[in-house]
Amino acid sequence: MVSGGVSRTLRTDNWVVETTNEQRKMVAATIELYRQYVRALVPLVWIHWAEIEAAGRDVKAIERLMHPTSKRPTVRYRYFQRRFYKFPSYLRRAAIMAAIGQVSSFIARYDRWQAGERKRPDARPPRRTCENHLNPALYRGSMIRFYPGDDAVRIKLWNGTDWIWSRFTIKDKGKKRHQPTHKRPGGLAVNLALSPTLRRKGSKILLSAPYQIPDYCWTDRQPVVCAVDLGMNTTAVASIVAQDGTVLARRFFHRGSDIDRRDKLLTQIRVKASKTGKLSKGFCRSLYRRAVHLNEEMARRIARGVLTFAEAHKASCIVIENLGGWRPRGGKRRSTLRQRFHGWLHRKLALQLEAIAKEHRIKVKFVSPYRTSKLAFDGSGKVERDKENAALATFPNGKQYNADLNASYNIAARYWVEQLGRKEAGLRAAGHGNSTEAHTGRSSRRAPRMPVTLSTLWIGAEERETPSTAAAAA
């Protein structure tokens, strides 16, 4: 195992803390005071933005204007000292950085709007983001202190007249997923704990604890990939494929019960809409929200299952079709097929896989989906879909195979062709512009555009008379 990469991967755990009524009031008062402080700072940052920008957005450039010290007893803006007496220094600097971020964000969005970068030609200018949703960051040692074992904390809170320390107990219900408990194998660094954020959600008090995950690769990964085909008949089909074209494992991921519940909700919306004249704003909002949350939960569970499947076989990479920007062409307007297209988890599932795979140090690659479902993996040609069962594909040689499983084999083959560059076959992956493979002729023409299937990897394989996947498909 070696260290690799300099990019930062951040993950956050939400801890629920036990509180009394008095403590909840103190937390609410602290959060409100912090937001008032940021709201008062924003006009100051606006006025002196040129100076702050010239100083490299340094926090000290603003402190010189509003925070008196023994060496600097007189400041220009004395309002902050009178209004926010004894405001903690670390919390003050967090508020200053938040105010700088608010102003900087608005200026960037407004400049883009003036330059013509708009969603619509008649789009209105951006508005300044509201500071009422900010939460204070608790710097370790000065604003929050952890007890041994991290089962309890002391937090410095505002009680209306003074800042006092209050003790809280953290509820341990499996929410500490990223908390480091032991050293990584090989002496690699553990997750780095950053400053948590104090949040209030209804009657609950939460600590959002971020962790910086070290980036490194595992050398015990095998030269195999986990190829995933995203479909509508089966939500996801994954297969483990080696670089010589051997299929080591395959698995289907489909949550039919969740899909039925989601479709039932959408049917209720459609029935209600047919009985309503003009649909008002927020029509069936609760039903839409439940359907969206079901889709998100399906994406999370399936992504976790695919990742577990890839880790079990020590796959070095997860390969997915690049369906970004895809739009449905089939199905009439307001038809059932069009509804199924809108509920398809092609992009949501891919993004969820990419997020959790990065946390587990597995690469995620996207390949072109061009003809991955249309070609037979054994190289016999185009497949024909069964009219009654779209999940069944018939090869030109008469074999019948699962269409999504066939596509997952071709997705893996496309990845390996791009990585290995099969020069002896004179191939290049379809759909990659002007990139060329080995072409030894004198002509300046491009390399021949040949289809990429799993059989492409079998070319040149030593001591393999009959591939195991072809025997399994028979």
Secondary structure, DSSP 8 states (H G I E B T S, - for coil): -EE-----EEEEEEEEEE--HHHHHHHHHHHHHHHHHHHHHHHHHHHTHHHHHHTTS-HHHHHHHH---SS----S--HHHHHSTT--HHHHHHHHHHHHHHHHHHHHHHHHHHTT--SSTT--------GGG---B--BTTTEEE-TTSSEEEEEEE-SSSEEEEEEEE--SS--SS---S--GGG----EE---EEEEETTEEEEEEEEEE--EE-TT-EEEEEEEEE-SSSSEEEEEEETTS-EEEEEEE--HHHHHHHHHHHHHHHHHHHT-SS--TTTTHHHHHHHHHHHHHHHHHHHHHHHHHHHHTTEEEEEEE--TT----SS-TT-HHHHHHHT--HHHHHHHHHHHHHHTT-EEEEE--TTTTTB-TTSS-B-EE-SS-TTEEE-TTS-EEEHHHHHHHHHHHHHHHHHH--GGGT---TT-TT------SSS-S--------THHHHTT-TT-SS-HHHHHH-
